[in-house]
């Protein structure tokens, strides 16, 4: 009898936690009618891109730092020392 009571209490707690977790999901709230769906916003025009920084700002890096975009950074042999050819 005690096992049944403990199992019922545990099952009720699990069901309560699952229900609360599901109701916090916005999609479930819309499906159940708890909140109204937000209207779809159609963007009429593409936004203007931000201005790029001048090239002089990129040249202020110290001399010892590696540059991005060189094949040696990706395909260096010392990175693949454990891979057999």
Secondary structure, DSSP 8 states (H G I E B T S, - for coil): -HHHHHHHHHHHHHHHHHHHHHHTSHHHHHHHTSS---------S---------HHHHTTS-TTS--TT-HHHHS-GGGGTTS--
